[in-house]
């Protein structure tokens, strides 16, 4: 697992989700250079990109969150969070655990960051992705079931 670099061949990557493929091939390098997102890739020994994800900063309105985590938060209108904007695995390698490996790396990088973050936020692209995140202990936002989060305190306990 490593940050996206100019030497990574992105041209053959196909996740079967066109918007994720197009982003990875054409936009991810620009986002990295402009500090809009930090793309990370899982490169196999032969150089094949098995998958990628991106991390960036965001914030969340407290009113969007379920009541349970609100009890422990200060009464600010917004709280800082980390956004995993994209996660994709090459379609030829799906079902082999690479998605969970990419997610674990994103959780680890987020947990060890020195930048304050209440949670890791994801936007599931479809029901299958939503179920994947729910299996990994992500909780849906109150009125946006495709937007999920995992509290950073919980993530940090994973790596303690």
C-alpha positions as CSV (number, residue, x, y, z in Angstrom):
1,X,0.0,0.0,0.0
2,X,1.5,3.3,-1.0
3,X,0.6,6.8,-2.1
4,X,-0.3,7.2,-5.8
5,X,2.8,8.1,-7.8
6,X,3.4,9.0,-11.4
7,X,5.0,5.6,-12.1
8,X,1.8,3.7,-11.3
9,X,0.0,2.5,-14.5
10,X,-3.6,3.4,-14.0
11,X,-4.7,2.8,-17.6
12,X,-5.8,-0.8,-17.2
13,X,-7.7,-0.4,-13.9
14,X,-11.4,-1.5,-14.2
15,X,-13.6,-1.8,-11.1
16,X,-16.8,-2.1,-13.1
17,X,-17.9,1.3,-11.7
18,X,-17.3,3.7,-14.5
19,X,-17.2,6.9,-12.3
20,X,-14.5,5.3,-10.0
21,X,-12.5,4.1,-13.0
22,X,-12.6,7.4,-14.8
23,X,-11.6,9.3,-11.6
24,X,-8.7,7.0,-11.0
25,X,-7.4,7.2,-14.6
26,X,-7.9,10.9,-15.2
27,X,-8.4,12.9,-12.0
28,X,-6.6,11.2,-9.1
29,X,-3.1,12.4,-10.0
30,X,-4.3,16.0,-10.2
31,X,-6.2,15.8,-6.9
32,X,-3.0,14.5,-5.3
33,X,-0.8,17.3,-6.7
34,X,-3.4,20.0,-5.7
35,X,-3.8,18.5,-2.2
36,X,-7.5,17.9,-2.8
37,X,-7.3,14.2,-1.9
38,X,-4.7,11.7,-1.0
39,X,-5.0,8.6,-3.2
40,X,-3.4,5.4,-2.1
41,X,-2.9,2.3,-4.2
42,X,-2.5,-1.4,-3.5
43,X,0.2,-2.3,-6.0
44,X,0.9,-6.1,-6.6
45,X,4.5,-7.3,-7.1
46,X,4.0,-7.3,-10.9
47,X,2.9,-3.6,-10.8
48,X,-0.8,-4.3,-11.3
49,X,-3.0,-1.9,-9.3
50,X,-5.3,-4.2,-7.3
51,X,-7.3,-1.2,-5.9
52,X,-7.2,2.3,-4.5
53,X,-8.8,4.7,-2.1
54,X,-8.7,8.4,-1.3
55,X,-8.6,10.3,1.9
56,X,-9.4,14.0,2.5
57,X,-10.6,16.3,5.2
58,X,-14.3,17.2,5.7
59,X,-16.7,18.2,8.4
60,X,-20.0,17.0,9.5
61,X,-23.0,18.8,10.9
62,X,-23.9,17.4,14.2
63,X,-27.6,17.4,13.3
64,X,-26.9,14.8,10.6
65,X,-25.5,12.2,13.1
66,X,-27.6,9.6,15.0
67,X,-28.3,10.6,18.6
68,X,-26.0,8.0,20.2
69,X,-22.6,9.6,19.3
70,X,-23.9,13.1,19.9
71,X,-24.0,12.6,23.7
72,X,-20.2,12.6,23.8
73,X,-19.5,15.4,21.4
74,X,-19.1,19.1,22.2
75,X,-22.1,21.2,21.0
76,X,-20.4,22.7,17.9
77,X,-22.5,23.0,14.8
78,X,-19.9,21.1,12.8
79,X,-17.1,18.6,13.7
80,X,-14.0,17.6,11.8
81,X,-13.9,14.3,10.0
82,X,-11.9,12.3,7.5
83,X,-13.6,11.4,4.2
84,X,-12.8,8.2,2.3
85,X,-14.2,9.6,-0.9
86,X,-13.5,6.6,-3.1
87,X,-12.6,2.9,-2.7
88,X,-12.4,0.5,-5.6
89,X,-10.9,-2.9,-6.4
90,X,-10.1,-4.1,-9.9
91,X,-13.0,-6.3,-11.1
92,X,-10.6,-9.1,-11.9
93,X,-9.5,-9.2,-8.3
94,X,-12.8,-8.6,-6.5
95,X,-13.9,-11.2,-3.9
96,X,-10.3,-11.8,-2.7
97,X,-10.3,-9.6,0.3
98,X,-8.5,-6.6,-1.3
99,X,-11.4,-4.3,-0.4
100,X,-11.1,-5.1,3.3
101,X,-7.3,-4.6,3.0
102,X,-7.7,-1.2,1.4
103,X,-10.3,-0.2,4.1
104,X,-8.0,-1.4,6.9
105,X,-5.2,0.7,5.5
106,X,-7.5,3.7,5.3
107,X,-8.6,3.2,8.9
108,X,-5.0,2.8,10.1
109,X,-3.8,6.0,8.3
110,X,-6.8,7.9,9.6
111,X,-6.2,6.7,13.2
112,X,-2.5,7.6,13.2
113,X,-3.1,11.1,11.8
114,X,-2.2,13.9,14.1
115,X,-5.1,16.0,12.5
116,X,-8.2,16.0,14.6
117,X,-11.1,13.9,13.2
118,X,-14.2,12.7,14.9
119,X,-14.9,9.9,12.3
120,X,-14.1,8.3,9.0
121,X,-17.0,9.1,6.6
122,X,-17.9,7.1,3.5
123,X,-20.5,7.6,0.8
124,X,-21.7,4.2,-0.4
125,X,-22.2,4.1,-4.1
126,X,-24.9,1.3,-4.0
127,X,-26.5,-1.1,-1.6
128,X,-23.7,-3.7,-2.0
129,X,-21.1,-1.0,-0.9
130,X,-23.4,0.0,2.0
131,X,-23.6,-3.6,3.2
132,X,-19.8,-3.9,3.0
133,X,-19.3,-0.8,5.2
134,X,-22.0,-2.0,7.7
135,X,-20.2,-5.3,8.0
136,X,-17.1,-3.3,8.9
137,X,-19.0,-1.5,11.8
138,X,-19.9,1.7,10.0
139,X,-23.1,3.3,11.0
140,X,-25.5,5.2,8.7
141,X,-26.2,8.9,9.1
142,X,-29.7,9.6,10.5
143,X,-31.4,10.6,7.3
144,X,-28.8,9.5,4.7
145,X,-28.5,5.7,4.8
146,X,-25.9,5.7,2.0
147,X,-23.6,8.0,4.0
148,X,-21.9,6.1,6.8
149,X,-19.3,6.8,9.5
150,X,-17.1,5.0,12.0
151,X,-16.1,7.0,15.1
152,X,-12.4,7.6,15.2
153,X,-12.3,6.6,18.9
154,X,-13.5,3.1,17.8
155,X,-11.0,3.0,14.9
156,X,-8.1,3.9,17.3
157,X,-9.1,1.1,19.6
158,X,-8.7,-1.3,16.6
159,X,-5.0,-0.4,16.4
160,X,-4.2,0.1,20.2
